[in-house]
């Protein structure tokens, strides 16, 4: 049964089909089943109730387009006979088919071929694939050019467009369309209701039967403030509003007592030279206090070749002491495994935790940014404070992010310590 937000979606889609508007934007968080209703149920109903209609469905990949097409096709097979309609016998493609009365469906990935196609209805769903793509100005420009120069030129006079998405960035496709001055009707349903919500009291979850307010709060802490504002609340922050609210990081004059301490590394192995600005190797030492807060105790940051990096990691480990766990990133492929095995061998007697990086840099940094925003991160005063704060403030648009990556790994090690204790690699006695 449709939930309340599904019902209002269907009402808005029916208004568009009846001519109440010709541009409709549906902005909702991931997991709200917006695609089920807007990209599956609605196109199937539209094809069966509008003979001769031509529908183009566009999303970020051909694979997703085929997935939606199979579901639309299945609904037409099930409900077409009751309306004296159904699929044309010669159409077996998942994403490209027609009905017996002449309506047609064409599914494609973004920037897929559209030559020869026309549409009375275009449904765009999840045109952005990843956070990294959303952060890329070049990728946003390419999507915008494709929308204007290729997709919309397929629209017949009086044709309609539906855009279905979760917001990613203030300059994403929805952001550009809203700023274009075109007459778009919008239905914005954030994960947690804000003032003036048409269905809910302020703070109420969008789909409580599926995800409670407590579960959403836990998710908010996990994804971080910037991703939460954009994808879940449909209110992306501008680049001027930094991911890391560095003004919330307190400065301590001396080291507090910490119940656990780790040092996490982000590795680079290129020597600086004239005309080159290589990445840095950075090792961040972070402790967790008795109250549960996090403290950055020290940062080592340098450039050098592979042997310089290895020697510095070993010497730093000796200075930190054996009670400080060491976190190492593992690059993909056999070379990454060999590098970690080599470094781990050099660190015999120390506790080493190694693992691959998963997700985009912004995704990995989100939990650390959430701790900063909550006021749970402080740092001991040192000469490294200013470069550290500058990099956090500029992320993700800054030139370097080695300290951000190392900080994200350190906090993950401390946060996951109880669950991951058995995965700790202990070498030597």
C-alpha positions as CSV (number, residue, x, y, z in Angstrom):
1,X,0.0,0.0,0.0
2,X,1.3,3.5,-0.8
3,X,2.5,5.5,2.1
4,X,1.3,9.1,2.5
5,X,4.2,10.6,0.5
6,X,3.6,8.1,-2.3
7,X,0.0,9.2,-2.5
8,X,0.9,12.9,-2.9
9,X,3.5,11.9,-5.5
10,X,0.8,10.0,-7.5
11,X,-1.5,13.0,-7.2
12,X,1.1,15.4,-8.6
13,X,2.0,13.0,-11.4
14,X,-1.7,12.6,-12.3
15,X,-2.0,16.4,-12.4
16,X,0.9,16.6,-14.8
17,X,-0.7,13.9,-17.0
18,X,-3.9,15.8,-17.1
19,X,-2.2,19.0,-18.2
20,X,-2.0,20.8,-14.8
21,X,1.7,21.4,-15.5
22,X,4.4,20.2,-17.9
23,X,7.5,20.2,-15.6
24,X,7.5,18.4,-12.3
25,X,10.4,17.8,-9.9
26,X,10.2,15.2,-7.2
27,X,13.0,15.6,-4.6
28,X,13.1,12.9,-1.9
29,X,15.8,11.0,0.1
30,X,17.3,7.6,-0.8
31,X,15.1,4.7,0.2
32,X,11.8,6.6,-0.1
33,X,10.6,4.4,-3.0
34,X,10.3,7.4,-5.3
35,X,11.6,5.5,-8.3
36,X,9.0,2.7,-7.8
37,X,6.2,5.1,-8.2
38,X,7.7,7.7,-10.6
39,X,9.8,5.5,-12.8
40,X,7.8,2.3,-12.8
41,X,4.2,2.7,-11.8
42,X,3.6,6.1,-13.5
43,X,5.1,5.2,-16.9
44,X,3.2,2.0,-17.1
45,X,-0.1,3.7,-16.3
46,X,0.7,6.5,-18.7
47,X,1.4,4.2,-21.6
48,X,-1.9,2.3,-20.9
49,X,-4.0,5.4,-20.6
50,X,-2.5,7.5,-23.3
51,X,-2.5,5.5,-26.6
52,X,0.2,6.5,-29.1
53,X,2.2,8.2,-26.2
54,X,6.0,8.0,-26.5
55,X,7.9,7.8,-23.2
56,X,11.7,8.2,-22.7
57,X,13.1,7.1,-19.4
58,X,16.7,8.3,-18.6
59,X,18.9,7.5,-15.6
60,X,22.6,7.3,-14.8
61,X,23.4,4.0,-16.6
62,X,21.9,1.7,-19.2
63,X,21.8,-1.1,-16.6
64,X,19.5,1.0,-14.4
65,X,17.4,2.0,-17.4
66,X,16.9,-1.7,-18.3
67,X,16.0,-2.5,-14.7
68,X,13.2,0.1,-14.7
69,X,12.1,-1.0,-18.2
70,X,11.7,-4.6,-17.1
71,X,9.5,-3.5,-14.3
72,X,7.4,-1.2,-16.5
73,X,7.1,-4.0,-19.0
74,X,6.0,-6.5,-16.3
75,X,3.2,-4.1,-15.2
76,X,1.9,-3.7,-18.8
77,X,1.9,-7.4,-19.2
78,X,-0.1,-7.8,-16.0
79,X,-2.6,-4.9,-16.4
80,X,-2.7,-4.3,-20.2
81,X,-5.4,-7.0,-21.0
82,X,-7.9,-5.4,-18.6
83,X,-7.6,-2.2,-20.7
84,X,-7.7,-4.1,-24.0
85,X,-4.0,-3.4,-24.5
86,X,-0.7,-5.1,-23.9
87,X,2.7,-5.4,-25.4
88,X,3.3,-5.7,-29.1
89,X,4.2,-9.3,-29.9
90,X,7.5,-8.4,-31.5
91,X,8.8,-6.4,-28.5
92,X,10.9,-8.4,-26.0
93,X,13.5,-5.9,-25.1
94,X,13.7,-4.9,-21.4
95,X,14.2,-1.2,-22.1
96,X,12.6,-0.6,-25.5
97,X,9.1,-1.8,-26.4
98,X,5.7,-0.7,-27.6
99,X,2.1,-1.5,-26.8
100,X,-0.5,-3.0,-29.2
101,X,-2.2,0.5,-29.4
102,X,1.0,2.2,-30.4
103,X,2.5,3.7,-27.2
104,X,6.2,3.2,-26.9
105,X,8.9,3.2,-24.2
106,X,12.6,3.9,-24.6
107,X,15.0,3.5,-21.7
108,X,18.5,4.9,-21.8
109,X,21.5,5.9,-19.7
110,X,22.6,9.5,-19.4
111,X,24.4,10.5,-22.6
112,X,23.1,7.4,-24.3
113,X,22.0,7.5,-28.0
114,X,18.7,9.4,-28.6
115,X,18.9,10.0,-32.4
116,X,15.5,9.2,-34.0
117,X,13.6,9.1,-30.7
118,X,10.7,11.5,-29.8
119,X,8.9,11.8,-26.5
120,X,5.6,13.1,-25.2
121,X,6.9,12.3,-21.7
122,X,10.5,12.2,-20.4
123,X,11.2,10.8,-16.9
124,X,14.7,11.5,-15.6
125,X,15.6,9.5,-12.5
126,X,18.9,9.4,-10.7
127,X,20.9,11.1,-13.4
128,X,23.9,11.4,-11.0
129,X,25.7,8.1,-10.1
130,X,28.2,9.0,-7.4
131,X,29.2,11.7,-4.9
132,X,32.4,12.2,-6.8
133,X,30.5,12.8,-10.0
134,X,28.3,15.3,-8.2
135,X,31.4,17.2,-6.9
136,X,33.0,17.4,-10.4
137,X,32.2,20.6,-12.2
138,X,33.1,19.0,-15.5
139,X,30.6,16.1,-14.9
140,X,27.9,18.6,-13.9
141,X,28.5,20.6,-17.0
142,X,28.4,17.5,-19.2
143,X,25.1,16.4,-17.7
144,X,23.7,19.9,-18.2
145,X,24.8,20.0,-21.8
146,X,23.3,16.6,-22.5
147,X,20.0,17.6,-20.9
148,X,19.7,20.8,-23.0
149,X,21.3,19.8,-26.3
150,X,20.2,16.2,-26.6
151,X,17.4,15.1,-24.2
152,X,15.1,18.1,-24.4
153,X,15.4,18.3,-28.2
154,X,13.6,14.9,-28.3
155,X,10.5,16.4,-26.7
156,X,7.4,16.9,-28.8
157,X,5.5,20.3,-28.6
158,X,3.5,20.3,-25.4
159,X,5.6,17.4,-24.0
160,X,6.2,16.8,-20.3
161,X,9.3,16.2,-18.1
162,X,9.5,14.6,-14.7
163,X,12.7,14.8,-12.7
164,X,13.1,12.4,-9.9
165,X,16.2,12.6,-7.6
166,X,17.8,13.0,-4.3
167,X,19.9,16.3,-4.2
168,X,23.6,15.9,-4.3
169,X,25.0,19.4,-4.8
170,X,23.7,23.0,-5.0
171,X,24.8,23.0,-8.7
172,X,23.3,19.6,-9.6
173,X,20.7,19.2,-12.4
174,X,17.8,20.1,-10.1
175,X,19.8,23.2,-8.8
176,X,20.4,24.4,-12.4
177,X,16.9,23.9,-13.4
178,X,15.5,25.7,-10.4
179,X,17.9,28.6,-11.2
180,X,17.0,28.6,-14.9
181,X,13.7,30.5,-14.5
182,X,11.8,27.7,-16.2
183,X,8.4,27.0,-14.6
184,X,9.0,23.8,-12.6
185,X,6.5,22.5,-10.1
186,X,8.4,20.9,-7.2
187,X,7.5,18.4,-4.5
188,X,10.2,18.4,-1.9
189,X,9.9,15.8,0.9
190,X,12.9,15.7,3.3
191,X,13.7,12.7,5.5
192,X,12.8,14.7,8.6
193,X,10.0,17.2,8.1
194,X,10.7,20.9,8.3
195,X,8.4,23.8,9.0
196,X,5.5,24.0,6.5
197,X,5.6,20.3,5.5
198,X,2.3,19.4,3.7
199,X,2.0,16.0,5.5
200,X,3.9,16.0,8.8
201,X,4.7,17.8,11.9
202,X,8.2,19.3,12.1
203,X,10.8,16.6,12.8
204,X,8.6,13.7,11.8
205,X,10.2,11.0,9.6
206,X,9.0,10.7,5.9
207,X,8.2,7.0,6.1
208,X,8.0,5.9,9.7
209,X,6.8,2.4,8.8
210,X,10.1,2.0,7.0
211,X,12.6,4.1,8.9
212,X,12.0,5.7,12.3
213,X,13.3,9.1,13.5
214,X,15.9,7.3,15.7
215,X,17.2,5.3,12.7
216,X,17.4,8.5,10.6
217,X,19.3,10.3,13.4
218,X,21.8,7.4,13.4
219,X,22.1,7.8,9.6
220,X,22.6,11.5,10.0
221,X,25.5,10.9,12.3
222,X,27.0,8.4,9.9
223,X,26.8,10.3,6.6
224,X,27.9,13.7,8.0
225,X,26.3,17.2,7.8
226,X,26.9,17.9,4.1
227,X,25.6,14.7,2.7
228,X,22.7,14.7,5.1
229,X,21.6,18.3,4.2
230,X,21.8,17.5,0.4
231,X,20.6,13.9,0.0
232,X,18.3,13.5,2.9
233,X,16.9,17.0,3.5
234,X,17.1,18.1,-0.1
235,X,18.9,21.3,0.9
236,X,22.5,21.1,-0.3
237,X,25.0,23.5,1.2
238,X,27.0,25.8,-1.0
239,X,30.8,25.2,-1.3
240,X,31.2,28.3,0.9
241,X,29.6,26.2,3.7
242,X,32.6,23.9,4.4
243,X,32.0,20.3,5.2
244,X,34.2,20.6,8.3
245,X,33.0,23.3,10.7
246,X,36.5,24.0,12.0
247,X,35.4,26.7,14.4
248,X,34.0,23.9,16.5
249,X,37.4,22.2,17.0
250,X,38.7,23.1,20.5
251,X,42.4,23.7,21.3
252,X,43.9,22.0,24.4
253,X,47.1,23.2,26.0
254,X,48.1,19.7,27.1
255,X,47.3,16.1,26.3
256,X,44.3,14.7,28.1
257,X,44.1,11.1,29.4
258,X,43.0,8.9,26.5
259,X,41.7,5.4,27.0
260,X,42.8,4.4,23.4
261,X,45.2,6.0,21.0
262,X,45.8,5.2,17.3
263,X,47.9,6.7,14.5
264,X,46.4,6.4,11.0
265,X,48.4,7.1,7.9
266,X,47.6,8.3,4.4
267,X,50.5,7.2,2.2
268,X,52.2,8.9,-0.8
269,X,55.6,8.0,-2.2
270,X,56.6,10.8,-4.6
271,X,59.5,13.2,-3.9
272,X,58.9,16.9,-4.5
273,X,60.7,18.4,-7.4
274,X,60.7,21.5,-9.5
275,X,57.3,22.0,-11.2
276,X,55.7,19.2,-9.2
277,X,53.4,19.4,-6.2
278,X,53.0,15.7,-5.1
279,X,50.8,14.5,-2.3
280,X,52.0,14.3,1.2
281,X,52.3,11.3,3.5
282,X,50.4,12.1,6.7
283,X,50.1,10.3,10.0
284,X,47.5,11.5,12.5
285,X,47.6,10.4,16.1
286,X,44.2,10.5,17.7
287,X,43.0,9.5,21.1
288,X,39.6,8.8,22.6
289,X,39.0,10.3,26.0
290,X,37.1,8.8,28.9
291,X,34.1,10.9,28.0
292,X,34.0,9.6,24.5
293,X,35.4,12.6,22.7
294,X,38.3,12.5,20.1
295,X,41.6,14.5,20.4
296,X,44.1,15.0,17.7
297,X,47.4,14.6,19.6
298,X,50.0,14.9,16.8
299,X,50.4,15.0,13.0
300,X,53.5,14.0,11.1
301,X,53.4,15.2,7.4
302,X,56.2,14.9,4.9
303,X,57.1,14.1,1.3
304,X,59.5,11.3,0.3
305,X,60.1,8.2,-1.7
306,X,58.9,4.7,-0.6
307,X,61.9,4.0,1.7
308,X,61.6,7.4,3.3
309,X,57.9,6.8,4.0
310,X,58.7,3.3,5.5
311,X,61.5,4.6,7.7
312,X,59.3,7.5,9.0
313,X,56.4,5.2,9.8
314,X,58.7,2.9,11.8
315,X,60.5,5.7,13.6
316,X,57.1,7.3,14.5
317,X,55.8,4.0,15.8
318,X,58.8,3.7,18.1
319,X,58.2,7.2,19.4
320,X,54.5,6.6,19.9
321,X,55.0,3.2,21.7
322,X,53.5,-0.2,21.2
323,X,50.2,0.6,22.9
324,X,49.3,2.9,19.9
325,X,47.6,1.0,17.1
326,X,48.7,1.8,13.6
327,X,46.3,2.2,10.7
328,X,47.5,1.7,7.1
329,X,45.4,2.1,3.9
330,X,45.7,-0.7,1.3
331,X,45.6,0.3,-2.3
332,X,43.7,-2.0,-4.7
333,X,45.5,-4.8,-6.5
334,X,48.4,-7.0,-5.7
335,X,50.8,-4.0,-5.4
336,X,48.7,-2.7,-2.5
337,X,48.8,-6.0,-0.7
338,X,52.5,-6.3,-1.1
339,X,53.1,-2.7,0.2
340,X,51.0,-3.4,3.3
341,X,52.7,-6.8,3.9
342,X,56.1,-5.1,3.6
343,X,55.3,-2.3,6.0
344,X,53.6,-4.7,8.5
345,X,56.8,-6.8,8.5
346,X,58.8,-3.7,9.3
347,X,56.4,-3.0,12.2
348,X,56.9,-6.3,13.9
349,X,55.8,-6.0,17.6
350,X,53.3,-3.3,16.9
351,X,49.5,-3.5,16.4
352,X,48.7,-2.9,12.7
353,X,45.2,-2.5,11.2
354,X,45.2,-2.4,7.4
355,X,42.3,-2.2,5.0
356,X,41.2,-0.8,1.7
357,X,39.5,2.6,1.3
358,X,35.8,2.2,0.5
359,X,33.5,4.8,-0.9
360,X,34.4,8.3,-2.2
361,X,36.6,10.7,-0.2
362,X,33.6,12.7,0.8
363,X,31.7,9.7,2.0
364,X,34.7,8.6,4.1
365,X,35.1,12.1,5.5
366,X,31.4,12.4,6.5
367,X,31.6,10.7,9.9
368,X,34.6,12.8,10.9
369,X,32.8,16.0,9.8
370,X,29.8,14.9,11.9
371,X,32.0,14.6,15.0
372,X,33.5,18.0,14.3
373,X,30.0,19.5,13.9
374,X,28.9,17.9,17.2
375,X,31.9,19.4,19.0
376,X,33.4,16.0,19.7
377,X,36.8,16.7,18.2
378,X,39.6,18.8,19.7
379,X,43.3,19.1,19.2
380,X,46.4,19.7,21.3
381,X,48.2,23.0,20.4
382,X,51.1,22.5,18.0
383,X,52.8,24.0,14.9
384,X,50.8,21.5,12.8
385,X,47.4,23.1,13.8
386,X,47.2,25.7,11.1
387,X,47.9,23.5,8.1
388,X,45.5,20.9,9.5
389,X,42.7,23.4,9.9
390,X,43.3,24.9,6.5
391,X,43.0,21.6,4.8
392,X,39.8,20.7,6.7
393,X,38.3,24.1,5.8
394,X,39.1,23.7,2.1
395,X,37.9,20.1,1.8
396,X,36.7,18.9,-0.7
397,X,37.7,21.7,-3.0
398,X,41.2,22.1,-1.7
399,X,44.4,21.0,-3.4
400,X,45.3,18.4,-0.8
401,X,43.3,16.0,1.4
402,X,46.0,13.7,2.9
403,X,45.2,14.8,6.5
404,X,41.4,14.5,5.9
405,X,41.9,10.9,4.7
406,X,44.1,10.0,7.7
407,X,41.7,11.6,10.2
408,X,38.8,9.7,8.7
409,X,40.7,6.4,9.1
410,X,41.8,7.2,12.7
411,X,38.2,8.0,13.8
412,X,36.9,4.9,12.1
413,X,39.5,2.8,14.0
414,X,38.5,4.3,17.3
415,X,34.8,4.1,16.7
416,X,35.0,0.5,15.5
417,X,37.4,-0.7,18.1
418,X,35.2,-3.2,20.0
419,X,33.8,-4.8,16.8
420,X,37.1,-5.0,15.1
421,X,39.4,-6.2,17.9
422,X,39.6,-9.7,16.6
423,X,40.7,-8.4,13.2
424,X,43.7,-6.6,14.7
425,X,46.9,-7.9,13.2
426,X,49.5,-8.4,16.0
427,X,53.0,-9.2,14.9
428,X,55.9,-10.3,17.2
429,X,55.3,-11.0,20.9
